Amino acid sequence: RFCATSDTIDITARIPTYVSDKLVEAGYPVWRSPMSYDIAGVHAIRIGADGSLSGAADPAYGGGMALRV
């Protein structure tokens, strides 16, 4: 998991250091969270070309779900 909504790329501890090292070498500022799942859960809605809807909830954040109401 990562977040790039500012000048610094926030990454979780689950991303191997060899990946973040490459980012730093390329000149990107990186902040590594000590937590494995410290950055937001991801929930999404997909709108298909035919207008159909499908959704998903991040299993790392129990309790989320996709519903059609």
CHARMM-style PDB file with segment names, atoms N, HN, CA, C and O in Angstrom:
ATOM      1  N   ARG     1       0.829  -1.174   0.000  1.00  0.00      PROA
ATOM      2  CA  ARG     1       0.000   0.000   0.000  1.00  0.00      PROA
ATOM      3  C   ARG     1       0.874   1.238   0.000  1.00  0.00      PROA
ATOM      4  O   ARG     1       1.910   1.296   0.663  1.00  0.00      PROA
ATOM      5  N   PHE     2       0.439   2.207  -0.746  1.00  0.00      PROA
ATOM      6  HN  PHE     2      -0.402   2.160  -1.285  1.00  0.00      PROA
ATOM      7  CA  PHE     2       1.172   3.455  -0.794  1.00  0.00      PROA
ATOM      8  C   PHE     2       0.187   4.584  -1.023  1.00  0.00      PROA
ATOM      9  O   PHE     2      -0.943   4.359  -1.456  1.00  0.00      PROA
ATOM     10  N   CYS     3       0.620   5.790  -0.730  1.00  0.00      PROA
ATOM     11  HN  CYS     3       1.538   5.973  -0.377  1.00  0.00      PROA
ATOM     12  CA  CYS     3      -0.179   6.980  -0.944  1.00  0.00      PROA
ATOM     13  C   CYS     3       0.739   8.047  -1.521  1.00  0.00      PROA
ATOM     14  O   CYS     3       1.799   8.338  -0.967  1.00  0.00      PROA
ATOM     15  N   ALA     4       0.324   8.619  -2.628  1.00  0.00      PROA
ATOM     16  HN  ALA     4      -0.537   8.383  -3.078  1.00  0.00      PROA
ATOM     17  CA  ALA     4       1.143   9.649  -3.275  1.00  0.00      PROA
ATOM     18  C   ALA     4       0.304  10.894  -3.508  1.00  0.00      PROA
ATOM     19  O   ALA     4       0.169  11.360  -4.639  1.00  0.00      PROA
ATOM     20  N   THR     5      -0.262  11.434  -2.426  1.00  0.00      PROA
ATOM     21  HN  THR     5      -0.153  11.056  -1.506  1.00  0.00      PROA
ATOM     22  CA  THR     5      -1.110  12.620  -2.544  1.00  0.00      PROA
ATOM     23  C   THR     5      -0.393  13.892  -2.114  1.00  0.00      PROA
ATOM     24  O   THR     5      -1.008  14.951  -1.997  1.00  0.00      PROA
ATOM     25  N   SER     6       0.896  13.782  -1.883  1.00  0.00      PROA
ATOM     26  HN  SER     6       1.396  12.921  -1.978  1.00  0.00      PROA
ATOM     27  CA  SER     6       1.697  14.954  -1.528  1.00  0.00      PROA
ATOM     28  C   SER     6       3.050  14.822  -2.226  1.00  0.00      PROA
ATOM     29  O   SER     6       3.204  13.998  -3.127  1.00  0.00      PROA
ATOM     30  N   ASP     7       4.016  15.617  -1.819  1.00  0.00      PROA
ATOM     31  HN  ASP     7       3.891  16.286  -1.087  1.00  0.00      PROA
ATOM     32  CA  ASP     7       5.358  15.532  -2.407  1.00  0.00      PROA
ATOM     33  C   ASP     7       6.124  14.299  -1.932  1.00  0.00      PROA
ATOM     34  O   ASP     7       7.148  13.935  -2.512  1.00  0.00      PROA
ATOM     35  N   THR     8       5.627  13.664  -0.880  1.00  0.00      PROA
ATOM     36  HN  THR     8       4.796  13.959  -0.409  1.00  0.00      PROA
ATOM     37  CA  THR     8       6.285  12.494  -0.311  1.00  0.00      PROA
ATOM     38  C   THR     8       5.437  11.255  -0.573  1.00  0.00      PROA
ATOM     39  O   THR     8       4.215  11.294  -0.423  1.00  0.00      PROA
ATOM     40  N   ILE     9       6.073  10.165  -0.960  1.00  0.00      PROA
ATOM     41  HN  ILE     9       7.065  10.133  -1.082  1.00  0.00      PROA
ATOM     42  CA  ILE     9       5.364   8.903  -1.151  1.00  0.00      PROA
ATOM     43  C   ILE     9       5.343   8.170   0.181  1.00  0.00      PROA
ATOM     44  O   ILE     9       6.392   7.795   0.706  1.00  0.00      PROA
ATOM     45  N   ASP    10       4.150   7.968   0.727  1.00  0.00      PROA
ATOM     46  HN  ASP    10       3.299   8.273   0.300  1.00  0.00      PROA
ATOM     47  CA  ASP    10       3.984   7.217   1.974  1.00  0.00      PROA
ATOM     48  C   ASP    10       3.807   5.753   1.612  1.00  0.00      PROA
ATOM     49  O   ASP    10       2.947   5.418   0.798  1.00  0.00      PROA
ATOM     50  N   ILE    11       4.604   4.880   2.203  1.00  0.00      PROA
ATOM     51  HN  ILE    11       5.303   5.152   2.865  1.00  0.00      PROA
ATOM     52  CA  ILE    11       4.482   3.454   1.935  1.00  0.00      PROA
ATOM     53  C   ILE    11       4.409   2.691   3.246  1.00  0.00      PROA
ATOM     54  O   ILE    11       4.912   3.152   4.271  1.00  0.00      PROA
ATOM     55  N   THR    12       3.785   1.529   3.213  1.00  0.00      PROA
ATOM     56  HN  THR    12       3.377   1.154   2.381  1.00  0.00      PROA
ATOM     57  CA  THR    12       3.694   0.715   4.421  1.00  0.00      PROA
ATOM     58  C   THR    12       4.894  -0.221   4.521  1.00  0.00      PROA
ATOM     59  O   THR    12       5.634  -0.423   3.558  1.00  0.00      PROA
ATOM     60  N   ALA    13       5.063  -0.778   5.700  1.00  0.00      PROA
ATOM     61  HN  ALA    13       4.462  -0.614   6.482  1.00  0.00      PROA
ATOM     62  CA  ALA    13       6.195  -1.664   5.964  1.00  0.00      PROA
ATOM     63  C   ALA    13       6.144  -2.944   5.140  1.00  0.00      PROA
ATOM     64  O   ALA    13       7.159  -3.630   5.019  1.00  0.00      PROA
ATOM     65  N   ARG    14       4.990  -3.284   4.568  1.00  0.00      PROA
ATOM     66  HN  ARG    14       4.166  -2.727   4.666  1.00  0.00      PROA
ATOM     67  CA  ARG    14       4.862  -4.506   3.766  1.00  0.00      PROA
ATOM     68  C   ARG    14       5.565  -4.395   2.413  1.00  0.00      PROA
ATOM     69  O   ARG    14       5.853  -5.413   1.783  1.00  0.00      PROA
ATOM     70  N   ILE    15       5.844  -3.169   1.961  1.00  0.00      PROA
ATOM     71  HN  ILE    15       5.611  -2.342   2.473  1.00  0.00      PROA
ATOM     72  CA  ILE    15       6.560  -2.996   0.698  1.00  0.00      PROA
ATOM     73  C   ILE    15       8.048  -3.187   0.988  1.00  0.00      PROA
ATOM     74  O   ILE    15       8.599  -2.512   1.857  1.00  0.00      PROA
ATOM     75  N   PRO    16       8.700  -4.097   0.271  1.00  0.00      PROA
ATOM     76  CA  PRO    16      10.113  -4.376   0.552  1.00  0.00      PROA
ATOM     77  C   PRO    16      10.987  -3.127   0.402  1.00  0.00      PROA
ATOM     78  O   PRO    16      10.719  -2.264  -0.433  1.00  0.00      PROA
ATOM     79  N   THR    17      12.024  -3.051   1.217  1.00  0.00      PROA
ATOM     80  HN  THR    17      12.242  -3.752   1.896  1.00  0.00      PROA
ATOM     81  CA  THR    17      12.915  -1.892   1.155  1.00  0.00      PROA
ATOM     82  C   THR    17      13.622  -1.767  -0.183  1.00  0.00      PROA
ATOM     83  O   THR    17      13.967  -0.659  -0.594  1.00  0.00      PROA
ATOM     84  N   TYR    18      13.850  -2.899  -0.884  1.00  0.00      PROA
ATOM     85  HN  TYR    18      13.570  -3.799  -0.550  1.00  0.00      PROA
ATOM     86  CA  TYR    18      14.505  -2.778  -2.192  1.00  0.00      PROA
ATOM     87  C   TYR    18      13.631  -2.018  -3.182  1.00  0.00      PROA
ATOM     88  O   TYR    18      14.147  -1.441  -4.139  1.00  0.00      PROA
ATOM     89  N   VAL    19      12.327  -2.007  -2.971  1.00  0.00      PROA
ATOM     90  HN  VAL    19      11.908  -2.476  -2.194  1.00  0.00      PROA
ATOM     91  CA  VAL    19      11.437  -1.220  -3.825  1.00  0.00      PROA
ATOM     92  C   VAL    19      11.554   0.264  -3.472  1.00  0.00      PROA
ATOM     93  O   VAL    19      11.733   1.103  -4.354  1.00  0.00      PROA
ATOM     94  N   SER    20      11.450   0.584  -2.180  1.00  0.00      PROA
ATOM     95  HN  SER    20      11.304  -0.098  -1.464  1.00  0.00      PROA
ATOM     96  CA  SER    20      11.533   1.986  -1.776  1.00  0.00      PROA
ATOM     97  C   SER    20      12.938   2.552  -2.017  1.00  0.00      PROA
ATOM     98  O   SER    20      13.073   3.743  -2.297  1.00  0.00      PROA
ATOM     99  N   ASP    21      13.964   1.743  -1.917  1.00  0.00      PROA
ATOM    100  HN  ASP    21      13.855   0.775  -1.689  1.00  0.00      PROA
ATOM    101  CA  ASP    21      15.326   2.205  -2.211  1.00  0.00      PROA
ATOM    102  C   ASP    21      15.423   2.711  -3.652  1.00  0.00      PROA
ATOM    103  O   ASP    21      16.080   3.717  -3.918  1.00  0.00      PROA
ATOM    104  N   LYS    22      14.768   2.010  -4.577  1.00  0.00      PROA
ATOM    105  HN  LYS    22      14.235   1.192  -4.361  1.00  0.00      PROA
ATOM    106  CA  LYS    22      14.771   2.432  -5.987  1.00  0.00      PROA
ATOM    107  C   LYS    22      14.078   3.776  -6.155  1.00  0.00      PROA
ATOM    108  O   LYS    22      14.508   4.599  -6.963  1.00  0.00      PROA
ATOM    109  N   LEU    23      13.007   4.006  -5.394  1.00  0.00      PROA
ATOM    110  HN  LEU    23      12.658   3.338  -4.737  1.00  0.00      PROA
ATOM    111  CA  LEU    23      12.311   5.297  -5.452  1.00  0.00      PROA
ATOM    112  C   LEU    23      13.206   6.422  -4.951  1.00  0.00      PROA
ATOM    113  O   LEU    23      13.280   7.488  -5.563  1.00  0.00      PROA
ATOM    114  N   VAL    24      13.886   6.178  -3.830  1.00  0.00      PROA
ATOM    115  HN  VAL    24      13.826   5.312  -3.333  1.00  0.00      PROA
ATOM    116  CA  VAL    24      14.800   7.184  -3.265  1.00  0.00      PROA
ATOM    117  C   VAL    24      15.942   7.464  -4.236  1.00  0.00      PROA
ATOM    118  O   VAL    24      16.313   8.619  -4.446  1.00  0.00      PROA
ATOM    119  N   GLU    25      16.493   6.417  -4.823  1.00  0.00      PROA
ATOM    120  HN  GLU    25      16.191   5.479  -4.653  1.00  0.00      PROA
ATOM    121  CA  GLU    25      17.574   6.592  -5.806  1.00  0.00      PROA
ATOM    122  C   GLU    25      17.118   7.426  -7.003  1.00  0.00      PROA
ATOM    123  O   GLU    25      17.913   8.145  -7.608  1.00  0.00      PROA
ATOM    124  N   ALA    26      15.825   7.320  -7.338  1.00  0.00      PROA
ATOM    125  HN  ALA    26      15.180   6.736  -6.846  1.00  0.00      PROA
ATOM    126  CA  ALA    26      15.268   8.085  -8.460  1.00  0.00      PROA
ATOM    127  C   ALA    26      14.920   9.518  -8.060  1.00  0.00      PROA
ATOM    128  O   ALA    26      14.467  10.305  -8.891  1.00  0.00      PROA
ATOM    129  N   GLY    27      15.134   9.858  -6.774  1.00  0.00      PROA
ATOM    130  HN  GLY    27      15.502   9.219  -6.098  1.00  0.00      PROA
ATOM    131  CA  GLY    27      14.928  11.230  -6.325  1.00  0.00      PROA
ATOM    132  C   GLY    27      13.596  11.509  -5.648  1.00  0.00      PROA
ATOM    133  O   GLY    27      13.287  12.662  -5.348  1.00  0.00      PROA
ATOM    134  N   TYR    28      12.795  10.463  -5.401  1.00  0.00      PROA
ATOM    135  HN  TYR    28      13.047   9.526  -5.644  1.00  0.00      PROA
ATOM    136  CA  TYR    28      11.508  10.666  -4.740  1.00  0.00      PROA
ATOM    137  C   TYR    28      11.668  10.649  -3.222  1.00  0.00      PROA
ATOM    138  O   TYR    28      12.356   9.780  -2.687  1.00  0.00      PROA
ATOM    139  N   PRO    29      11.037  11.604  -2.515  1.00  0.00      PROA
ATOM    140  CA  PRO    29      11.035  11.517  -1.061  1.00  0.00      PROA
ATOM    141  C   PRO    29      10.062  10.419  -0.627  1.00  0.00      PROA
ATOM    142  O   PRO    29       8.924  10.369  -1.093  1.00  0.00      PROA
ATOM    143  N   VAL    30      10.516   9.551   0.261  1.00  0.00      PROA
ATOM    144  HN  VAL    30      11.440   9.592   0.640  1.00  0.00      PROA
ATOM    145  CA  VAL    30       9.712   8.411   0.705  1.00  0.00      PROA
ATOM    146  C   VAL    30       9.621   8.415   2.219  1.00  0.00      PROA
ATOM    147  O   VAL    30      10.624   8.617   2.904  1.00  0.00      PROA
ATOM    148  N   TRP    31       8.433   8.193   2.743  1.00  0.00      PROA
ATOM    149  HN  TRP    31       7.618   8.029   2.187  1.00  0.00      PROA
ATOM    150  CA  TRP    31       8.232   8.007   4.183  1.00  0.00      PROA
ATOM    151  C   TRP    31       7.698   6.604   4.371  1.00  0.00      PROA
ATOM    152  O   TRP    31       6.671   6.246   3.793  1.00  0.00      PROA
ATOM    153  N   ARG    32       8.381   5.810   5.168  1.00  0.00      PROA
ATOM    154  HN  ARG    32       9.215   6.100   5.637  1.00  0.00      PROA
ATOM    155  CA  ARG    32       7.986   4.423   5.416  1.00  0.00      PROA
ATOM    156  C   ARG    32       7.265   4.327   6.754  1.00  0.00      PROA
ATOM    157  O   ARG    32       7.833   4.634   7.802  1.00  0.00      PROA
ATOM    158  N   SER    33       6.017   3.900   6.705  1.00  0.00      PROA
ATOM    159  HN  SER    33       5.556   3.651   5.854  1.00  0.00      PROA
ATOM    160  CA  SER    33       5.247   3.693   7.930  1.00  0.00      PROA
ATOM    161  C   SER    33       5.729   2.420   8.614  1.00  0.00      PROA
ATOM    162  O   SER    33       6.008   1.430   7.938  1.00  0.00      PROA
ATOM    163  N   PRO    34       5.832   2.427   9.933  1.00  0.00      PROA
ATOM    164  CA  PRO    34       6.222   1.199  10.632  1.00  0.00      PROA
ATOM    165  C   PRO    34       5.093   0.164  10.663  1.00  0.00      PROA
ATOM    166  O   PRO    34       5.325  -0.993  11.014  1.00  0.00      PROA
ATOM    167  N   MET    35       3.880   0.573  10.300  1.00  0.00      PROA
ATOM    168  HN  MET    35       3.692   1.512  10.015  1.00  0.00      PROA
ATOM    169  CA  MET    35       2.724  -0.321  10.324  1.00  0.00      PROA
ATOM    170  C   MET    35       2.562  -1.008   8.965  1.00  0.00      PROA
ATOM    171  O   MET    35       2.917  -0.444   7.931  1.00  0.00      PROA
ATOM    172  N   SER    36       2.030  -2.212   8.978  1.00  0.00      PROA
ATOM    173  HN  SER    36       1.741  -2.670   9.819  1.00  0.00      PROA
ATOM    174  CA  SER    36       1.804  -2.929   7.726  1.00  0.00      PROA
ATOM    175  C   SER    36       0.608  -2.377   6.962  1.00  0.00      PROA
ATOM    176  O   SER    36       0.632  -2.315   5.733  1.00  0.00      PROA
ATOM    177  N   TYR    37      -0.433  -1.977   7.679  1.00  0.00      PROA
ATOM    178  HN  TYR    37      -0.452  -2.027   8.677  1.00  0.00      PROA
ATOM    179  CA  TYR    37      -1.656  -1.470   7.042  1.00  0.00      PROA
ATOM    180  C   TYR    37      -2.029  -0.134   7.659  1.00  0.00      PROA
ATOM    181  O   TYR    37      -3.130   0.015   8.191  1.00  0.00      PROA
ATOM    182  N   ASP    38      -1.144   0.827   7.597  1.00  0.00      PROA
ATOM    183  HN  ASP    38      -0.250   0.706   7.165  1.00  0.00      PROA
ATOM    184  CA  ASP    38      -1.379   2.113   8.242  1.00  0.00      PROA
ATOM    185  C   ASP    38      -2.067   3.118   7.317  1.00  0.00      PROA
ATOM    186  O   ASP    38      -2.646   4.098   7.786  1.00  0.00      PROA
ATOM    187  N   ILE    39      -2.007   2.882   6.023  1.00  0.00      PROA
ATOM    188  HN  ILE    39      -1.537   2.086   5.641  1.00  0.00      PROA
ATOM    189  CA  ILE    39      -2.560   3.824   5.060  1.00  0.00      PROA
ATOM    190  C   ILE    39      -3.941   3.325   4.648  1.00  0.00      PROA
ATOM    191  O   ILE    39      -4.201   2.122   4.661  1.00  0.00      PROA
ATOM    192  N   ALA    40      -4.796   4.222   4.294  1.00  0.00      PROA
ATOM    193  HN  ALA    40      -4.584   5.199   4.283  1.00  0.00      PROA
ATOM    194  CA  ALA    40      -6.215   3.997   4.023  1.00  0.00      PROA
ATOM    195  C   ALA    40      -6.568   2.671   3.375  1.00  0.00      PROA
ATOM    196  O   ALA    40      -5.805   2.108   2.590  1.00  0.00      PROA
ATOM    197  N   GLY    41      -7.763   2.190   3.733  1.00  0.00      PROA
ATOM    198  HN  GLY    41      -8.383   2.648   4.370  1.00  0.00      PROA
ATOM    199  CA  GLY    41      -8.337   1.031   3.067  1.00  0.00      PROA
ATOM    200  C   GLY    41      -8.876   1.462   1.713  1.00  0.00      PROA
ATOM    201  O   GLY    41      -9.256   2.618   1.522  1.00  0.00      PROA
ATOM    202  N   VAL    42      -8.906   0.537   0.790  1.00  0.00      PROA
ATOM    203  HN  VAL    42      -8.598  -0.402   0.945  1.00  0.00      PROA
ATOM    204  CA  VAL    42      -9.354   0.847  -0.555  1.00  0.00      PROA
ATOM    205  C   VAL    42     -10.711   0.210  -0.799  1.00  0.00      PROA
ATOM    206  O   VAL    42     -10.875  -1.000  -0.645  1.00  0.00      PROA
ATOM    207  N   HSD    43     -11.672   1.022  -1.175  1.00  0.00      PROA
ATOM    208  HN  HSD    43     -11.539   2.005  -1.300  1.00  0.00      PROA
ATOM    209  CA  HSD    43     -12.992   0.548  -1.587  1.00  0.00      PROA
ATOM    210  C   HSD    43     -13.243   1.147  -2.960  1.00  0.00      PROA
ATOM    211  O   HSD    43     -12.860   2.288  -3.220  1.00  0.00      PROA
ATOM    212  N   ALA    44     -13.873   0.398  -3.824  1.00  0.00      PROA
ATOM    213  HN  ALA    44     -14.184  -0.528  -3.612  1.00  0.00      PROA
ATOM    214  CA  ALA    44     -14.008   0.873  -5.200  1.00  0.00      PROA
ATOM    215  C   ALA    44     -15.342   0.484  -5.818  1.00  0.00      PROA
ATOM    216  O   ALA    44     -15.951  -0.522  -5.452  1.00  0.00      PROA
ATOM    217  N   ILE    45     -15.778   1.302  -6.760  1.00  0.00      PROA
ATOM    218  HN  ILE    45     -15.284   2.119  -7.057  1.00  0.00      PROA
ATOM    219  CA  ILE    45     -16.945   1.007  -7.593  1.00  0.00      PROA
ATOM    220  C   ILE    45     -16.476   1.073  -9.041  1.00  0.00      PROA
ATOM    221  O   ILE    45     -15.819   2.032  -9.447  1.00  0.00      PROA
ATOM    222  N   ARG    46     -16.812   0.066  -9.802  1.00  0.00      PROA
ATOM    223  HN  ARG    46     -17.346  -0.713  -9.472  1.00  0.00      PROA
ATOM    224  CA  ARG    46     -16.458   0.021 -11.225  1.00  0.00      PROA
ATOM    225  C   ARG    46     -17.727   0.179 -12.038  1.00  0.00      PROA
ATOM    226  O   ARG    46     -18.721  -0.506 -11.796  1.00  0.00      PROA
ATOM    227  N   ILE    47     -17.690   1.081 -12.997  1.00  0.00      PROA
ATOM    228  HN  ILE    47     -16.883   1.638 -13.194  1.00  0.00      PROA
ATOM    229  CA  ILE    47     -18.800   1.264 -13.924  1.00  0.00      PROA
ATOM    230  C   ILE    47     -18.360   0.680 -15.260  1.00  0.00      PROA
ATOM    231  O   ILE    47     -17.452   1.203 -15.906  1.00  0.00      PROA
ATOM    232  N   GLY    48     -19.006  -0.404 -15.667  1.00  0.00      PROA
ATOM    233  HN  GLY    48     -19.744  -0.829 -15.142  1.00  0.00      PROA
ATOM    234  CA  GLY    48     -18.655  -1.077 -16.910  1.00  0.00      PROA
ATOM    235  C   GLY    48     -19.081  -0.267 -18.121  1.00  0.00      PROA
ATOM    236  O   GLY    48     -19.874   0.668 -18.007  1.00  0.00      PROA
ATOM    237  N   ALA    49     -18.555  -0.628 -19.272  1.00  0.00      PROA
ATOM    238  HN  ALA    49     -17.911  -1.388 -19.365  1.00  0.00      PROA
ATOM    239  CA  ALA    49     -18.883   0.056 -20.523  1.00  0.00      PROA
ATOM    240  C   ALA    49     -20.380   0.002 -20.810  1.00  0.00      PROA
ATOM    241  O   ALA    49     -20.923   0.890 -21.467  1.00  0.00      PROA
ATOM    242  N   ASP    50     -21.047  -1.042 -20.315  1.00  0.00      PROA
ATOM    243  HN  ASP    50     -20.606  -1.763 -19.780  1.00  0.00      PROA
ATOM    244  CA  ASP    50     -22.483  -1.179 -20.527  1.00  0.00      PROA
ATOM    245  C   ASP    50     -23.310  -0.535 -19.412  1.00  0.00      PROA
ATOM    246  O   ASP    50     -24.533  -0.671 -19.386  1.00  0.00      PROA
ATOM    247  N   GLY    51     -22.639   0.167 -18.491  1.00  0.00      PROA
ATOM    248  HN  GLY    51     -21.645   0.277 -18.512  1.00  0.00      PROA
ATOM    249  CA  GLY    51     -23.321   0.834 -17.389  1.00  0.00      PROA
ATOM    250  C   GLY    51     -23.508  -0.044 -16.163  1.00  0.00      PROA
ATOM    251  O   GLY    51     -24.052   0.410 -15.156  1.00  0.00      PROA
ATOM    252  N   SER    52     -23.064  -1.295 -16.232  1.00  0.00      PROA
ATOM    253  HN  SER    52     -22.622  -1.663 -17.049  1.00  0.00      PROA
ATOM    254  CA  SER    52     -23.189  -2.180 -15.070  1.00  0.00      PROA
ATOM    255  C   SER    52     -22.265  -1.705 -13.946  1.00  0.00      PROA
ATOM    256  O   SER    52     -21.236  -1.074 -14.190  1.00  0.00      PROA
ATOM    257  N   LEU    53     -22.653  -2.021 -12.726  1.00  0.00      PROA
ATOM    258  HN  LEU    53     -23.488  -2.534 -12.528  1.00  0.00      PROA
ATOM    259  CA  LEU    53     -21.871  -1.628 -11.550  1.00  0.00      PROA
ATOM    260  C   LEU    53     -21.339  -2.860 -10.840  1.00  0.00      PROA
ATOM    261  O   LEU    53     -22.027  -3.878 -10.748  1.00  0.00      PROA
ATOM    262  N   SER    54     -20.126  -2.768 -10.342  1.00  0.00      PROA
ATOM    263  HN  SER    54     -19.567  -1.942 -10.416  1.00  0.00      PROA
ATOM    264  CA  SER    54     -19.579  -3.794  -9.459  1.00  0.00      PROA
ATOM    265  C   SER    54     -18.714  -3.075  -8.436  1.00  0.00      PROA
ATOM    266  O   SER    54     -18.215  -1.979  -8.691  1.00  0.00      PROA
ATOM    267  N   GLY    55     -18.544  -3.688  -7.294  1.00  0.00      PROA
ATOM    268  HN  GLY    55     -18.949  -4.579  -7.087  1.00  0.00      PROA
ATOM    269  CA  GLY    55     -17.778  -3.028  -6.246  1.00  0.00      PROA
ATOM    270  C   GLY    55     -16.958  -4.018  -5.446  1.00  0.00      PROA
ATOM    271  O   GLY    55     -17.147  -5.230  -5.543  1.00  0.00      PROA
ATOM    272  N   ALA    56     -16.051  -3.487  -4.660  1.00  0.00      PROA
ATOM    273  HN  ALA    56     -15.897  -2.502  -4.581  1.00  0.00      PROA
ATOM    274  CA  ALA    56     -15.201  -4.310  -3.811  1.00  0.00      PROA
ATOM    275  C   ALA    56     -14.800  -3.514  -2.581  1.00  0.00      PROA
ATOM    276  O   ALA    56     -14.723  -2.286  -2.616  1.00  0.00      PROA
ATOM    277  N   ALA    57     -14.548  -4.229  -1.495  1.00  0.00      PROA
ATOM    278  HN  ALA    57     -14.611  -5.227  -1.467  1.00  0.00      PROA
ATOM    279  CA  ALA    57     -14.099  -3.612  -0.247  1.00  0.00      PROA
ATOM    280  C   ALA    57     -12.781  -4.252   0.163  1.00  0.00      PROA
ATOM    281  O   ALA    57     -12.576  -5.450  -0.030  1.00  0.00      PROA
ATOM    282  N   ASP    58     -11.909  -3.462   0.719  1.00  0.00      PROA
ATOM    283  HN  ASP    58     -12.076  -2.489   0.876  1.00  0.00      PROA
ATOM    284  CA  ASP    58     -10.584  -3.914   1.138  1.00  0.00      PROA
ATOM    285  C   ASP    58     -10.715  -4.922   2.281  1.00  0.00      PROA
ATOM    286  O   ASP    58     -11.229  -4.571   3.343  1.00  0.00      PROA
ATOM    287  N   PRO    59     -10.264  -6.160   2.092  1.00  0.00      PROA
ATOM    288  CA  PRO    59     -10.384  -7.159   3.151  1.00  0.00      PROA
ATOM    289  C   PRO    59      -9.497  -6.881   4.360  1.00  0.00      PROA
ATOM    290  O   PRO    59      -9.699  -7.471   5.422  1.00  0.00      PROA
ATOM    291  N   ALA    60      -8.518  -5.990   4.212  1.00  0.00      PROA
ATOM    292  HN  ALA    60      -8.355  -5.511   3.350  1.00  0.00      PROA
ATOM    293  CA  ALA    60      -7.649  -5.661   5.341  1.00  0.00      PROA
ATOM    294  C   ALA    60      -8.376  -4.815   6.377  1.00  0.00      PROA
ATOM    295  O   ALA    60      -7.928  -4.701   7.518  1.00  0.00      PROA
ATOM    296  N   TYR    61      -9.487  -4.226   5.984  1.00  0.00      PROA
ATOM    297  HN  TYR    61      -9.851  -4.318   5.058  1.00  0.00      PROA
ATOM    298  CA  TYR    61     -10.267  -3.394   6.896  1.00  0.00      PROA
ATOM    299  C   TYR    61     -11.623  -4.036   7.062  1.00  0.00      PROA
ATOM    300  O   TYR    61     -12.587  -3.644   6.404  1.00  0.00      PROA
ATOM    301  N   GLY    62     -11.703  -5.019   7.935  1.00  0.00      PROA
ATOM    302  HN  GLY    62     -10.919  -5.337   8.469  1.00  0.00      PROA
ATOM    303  CA  GLY    62     -12.921  -5.795   8.146  1.00  0.00      PROA
ATOM    304  C   GLY    62     -14.147  -4.920   8.322  1.00  0.00      PROA
ATOM    305  O   GLY    62     -14.076  -3.846   8.919  1.00  0.00      PROA
ATOM    306  N   GLY    63     -15.245  -5.375   7.811  1.00  0.00      PROA
ATOM    307  HN  GLY    63     -15.303  -6.247   7.326  1.00  0.00      PROA
ATOM    308  CA  GLY    63     -16.499  -4.646   7.957  1.00  0.00      PROA
ATOM    309  C   GLY    63     -16.913  -3.902   6.706  1.00  0.00      PROA
ATOM    310  O   GLY    63     -18.068  -3.489   6.600  1.00  0.00      PROA
ATOM    311  N   GLY    64     -16.019  -3.716   5.761  1.00  0.00      PROA
ATOM    312  HN  GLY    64     -15.081  -4.051   5.846  1.00  0.00      PROA
ATOM    313  CA  GLY    64     -16.381  -3.048   4.523  1.00  0.00      PROA
ATOM    314  C   GLY    64     -17.090  -4.021   3.597  1.00  0.00      PROA
ATOM    315  O   GLY    64     -16.843  -5.226   3.646  1.00  0.00      PROA
ATOM    316  N   MET    65     -17.971  -3.498   2.752  1.00  0.00      PROA
ATOM    317  HN  MET    65     -18.171  -2.519   2.713  1.00  0.00      PROA
ATOM    318  CA  MET    65     -18.649  -4.353   1.789  1.00  0.00      PROA
ATOM    319  C   MET    65     -19.199  -3.512   0.651  1.00  0.00      PROA
ATOM    320  O   MET    65     -19.387  -2.303   0.787  1.00  0.00      PROA
ATOM    321  N   ALA    66     -19.450  -4.159  -0.453  1.00  0.00      PROA
ATOM    322  HN  ALA    66     -19.298  -5.141  -0.563  1.00  0.00      PROA
ATOM    323  CA  ALA    66     -20.071  -3.493  -1.595  1.00  0.00      PROA
ATOM    324  C   ALA    66     -21.524  -3.936  -1.646  1.00  0.00      PROA
ATOM    325  O   ALA    66     -21.812  -5.133  -1.656  1.00  0.00      PROA
ATOM    326  N   LEU    67     -22.433  -2.980  -1.679  1.00  0.00      PROA
ATOM    327  HN  LEU    67     -22.198  -2.008  -1.671  1.00  0.00      PROA
ATOM    328  CA  LEU    67     -23.870  -3.258  -1.727  1.00  0.00      PROA
ATOM    329  C   LEU    67     -24.500  -2.511  -2.876  1.00  0.00      PROA
ATOM    330  O   LEU    67     -24.065  -1.418  -3.241  1.00  0.00      PROA
ATOM    331  N   ARG    68     -25.504  -3.094  -3.430  1.00  0.00      PROA
ATOM    332  HN  ARG    68     -25.857  -3.981  -3.134  1.00  0.00      PROA
ATOM    333  CA  ARG    68     -26.301  -2.380  -4.443  1.00  0.00      PROA
ATOM    334  C   ARG    68     -27.660  -2.139  -3.790  1.00  0.00      PROA
ATOM    335  O   ARG    68     -28.362  -3.083  -3.427  1.00  0.00      PROA
ATOM    336  N   VAL    69     -28.017  -0.874  -3.648  1.00  0.00      PROA
ATOM    337  HN  VAL    69     -27.446  -0.107  -3.943  1.00  0.00      PROA
ATOM    338  CA  VAL    69     -29.291  -0.531  -2.994  1.00  0.00      PROA
ATOM    339  C   VAL    69     -30.227   0.173  -3.955  1.00  0.00      PROA
ATOM    340  OT1 VAL    69     -31.342   0.533  -3.578  1.00  0.00      PROA
TER     341      VAL     69
END
